[in-house]
Amino acid sequence: MKLYEYNAKAVFKNEGITVPEGYMAKTSAEAQKIAENMNRPVAIKSQVLVGGRGKAGGIKFADNPQETFKSAEILLSSHIKGEKVKYVLIEEKANIKKEFYVSVAVDRAHKKPLIMASAEGGVDIEELAENNPEKIIKYNVNPQDDFLPYEGREIARKMGVESSLISSMGGIIWKLFQVFKKYDANLAEINPLIVTPEGIIAADAKLDLDDDSIFRHQKMMDLDEYESEEFAFVKLEGDIAVIGNGAGLTLTGMDMIKLNGGEPATFLDIGGGASADVIKKALDLVIDYPPVKVIFLNVLGGITRADDVARGIIKALEEAERKIPLVIRLTGTNEEEGQRLLTEAGVSFETSMEDAAKKAVTLRNSF
Amino acid sequence: MIFLDKDTKCLVQGITGKQGSFHAEQMLDYGTNIVAGVTPGRGGQKFGPINVYDSIEEVTEEMDVNASIIFVPAPFAKDAAFESIKHLDLVVIITEHIPVHDSMQIMEYARKKGTTVIGPNTPGIISPGIGKLGIMPTHIFNEGNVGIVSRSGTLTYEFASQITGAGMGQSTCIGIGGDPVVGLDFSTVLKKFEDDPDTDYMVMIGEIGGNAEEKAAKYIEKNISKPVMAFISGTTAPPGKKMGHAGAIIEGNSGTAESKINALESAGVQVARKPSEIINMIKEFK
């Protein structure tokens, strides 16, 4: 679960990391009011979860409340890379002397937290990693040990930070690691981390929390960003809905559609052990998604039972308000019973994923 | 066969739970050497022919045991994993949705203790003819000489059932798990297959996200002489969207199917574009 910048900054501030003075607004009138109270030049930053906001025109500057109103009006009625802007953050405009980069992330390959820091912040870190990897300091933390402030100072020194800033920079790295650990983050990132006459300030904040740890961070469920998901459901550009059990099989179902010249409209993973009810809900979801013209349901049951799947299909078809052709691949645990139920209900099915995918595309092309 | 062989003696953590009891019975039916169950507070109970204990320490005092399979719910899985890593050589963690910070700690402790961890978020391991430590349906497997290693559960079933359907079989099939942090990497498993006299061919099933497949490609080029065939799912997945479990996401330029397929092909691995192609590839080697 990714947090909006203003929520991430609230978390960072709470852990002792300095952030610019700023307030969230939902309307342009609220934005104007905030600017009046702050009484100085401000930045108006659209709050979105997609990356590359600045380049996409999501940040504006204003010298007075009227300009703030106008900029907020524009941002709040726009989309940034397809995401609707619901909030803006009105923030004091900082006096930037220098920009750093610092992040803590889960390093899959080493199975440990990884701190990355650079004295060249404000840029796309992936580009920097590609072109000047020596300018990024990388430091793995042992997940069973304490991470101490001196380690933050060692990283700051390797970054090339001047002596007068070593302690505060080391302190920020240490505090960011505390955020990462305390909140079960996948990623905690400050880019840019700016040096100003008043000290080092987190000008931006990214915080991506591990969805699987939400049970020990109940308060986070109250945030607007939180969505409880029954399915892994992703909407795509095409018109053939792909449903499967398990991420790998569902992804492969999409690939087989594409290989035959079709375009997937959904990725919907019903997971393991889905009941008839869950199957019906999954089918209802894609039937309700207007671009869908054909449904490809691909199930190879392990803990999912083919007879449960068949019951869900039959119920969904009976009650569906929109009739959409459905191509079914159904094998695995209890397949005899599942296939018998479908045959009795007059519903045809395939046993090979590849044949079924081909059939779905042919069907799509027939109208 | 690898990891799971005739010397494996396994206990089941969480044997009295809904998942644990159902799958313990299935594993016993398949002939797996399950020697004990562990559920704190249920010591002294019976599970079929098996005794239930309060702790693993107690089991180790009474009998020979070297492996565990964990069905404990995610919030308690770290505790269960540490308990088994302390005492045993092989730990299979079936549990899904374990916090990734817990998984990092589990893997660090396992590294220290020299314990092999399979999972989390895995269907487990099966060596047809010997047994299974996992939740996979057994009828799609058959004794044979193809070793399968995969990040995805149901895709493992897809390949295993096609191999079985073509009259061949498997030495061992391992799901290394779909999470971002898991115990085994592809290279470790491929090395085991390389040294395993029962395995003549290897099938590696990867998917988008991370760089495990690219690392494996480098490893194969230098260290593996037996034929390896691969499949990568997610060729059509768009970047930045989480596809199912946490592992399958393309971030920035890394983790694309294209990058993985290229790395594998330049390492001399044949990469199938659809599962059925694997069968022909194996037959051509024969």
Interface residues (C-beta under 8 A of the other chain):
Chain A: V50 G51 V106 R108 A109 K111 K112 P113 E126 N142 P143 Q144 K181 D184 N186 D210 D211 D212 S213 F215 R216 A232 V234 L236 G244 N245 G246 A247 G248 L249 T250 L251 T252 M254 D255 M256 I257 K258 L259 P264 F267 D269 G272 L300 G301 G302 I303 T331 G332 T333 S352 M353 E354
Chain B: A74 P75 E96 H97 I98 P99 V100 H101 D102 S103 M104 Q105 M107 E108 Y109 P123 I135 M136 P137 I140 S150 R151 S152 G153 T154 L155 T156 Y157 E158 S161 G178 P180 V181 I205 E207 I208 G210 N211 A212 K215 F231 S233 G234 T235 T236 A237 P238 G240 K241 K242 M243 G244 H245 A246 G247 A248 G252 N253 R273 K274 P275 S276
